[in-house]
């Protein structure tokens, strides 16, 4: 999956997917295959949700989790999109076999 890499030292995370850009905190992270796969999973999620709806659902999911857990890290790691990406970012074949809207199983 093609993307445009951008390095931003002030990024609050190691990497971030904002289709079609992949943002990295440092230049050396751009070579990390697991991180790239993780962000490519987010690209697929974004595309299947017409990009804008991804961000709406992501934010609502985060806010719901934050109200539930009262903890930023727990809220973030329980976002269904993140759960799918973290669960599968070590699988090199995941994007080839991934079914559309796979993140829904993680709700």
Residue pairs with C-beta under 8 A, 6 or more apart in sequence:
1 40
1 43
1 44
1 95
2 20
3 17
3 19
3 20
3 21
3 22
3 39
3 40
3 43
4 20
4 21
4 22
5 21
5 22
5 23
5 24
5 30
6 21
6 22
6 23
6 24
7 23
7 24
7 25
7 26
7 27
7 30
8 23
8 24
8 25
9 25
9 26
11 23
11 24
11 25
13 25
14 24
14 25
14 29
14 35
15 22
15 23
15 24
15 25
15 29
15 32
15 35
15 36
15 38
15 39
16 22
16 23
16 39
17 23
17 39
17 40
17 42
17 43
17 46
19 43
19 46
19 47
19 51
20 43
22 36
22 39
22 43
24 30
24 35
29 35
30 36
33 92
34 89
34 90
35 89
37 88
37 89
37 90
37 91
37 92
37 94
37 95
38 85
38 86
38 89
39 85
40 95
41 84
41 85
41 88
41 89
41 94
41 95
41 98
42 81
42 85
44 95
44 98
45 54
45 81
45 84
45 85
45 103
46 54
48 100
48 101
49 57
54 81
57 81
58 79
58 81
61 78
61 79
61 80
61 81
61 107
62 75
62 76
62 79
63 75
65 74
65 75
65 76
65 78
65 79
66 72
66 75
68 75
68 78
69 75
69 78
76 82
77 83
77 86
80 103
80 104
80 106
80 107
81 103
81 106
83 103
83 106
84 102
84 103
84 105
84 106
87 106
88 94
88 98
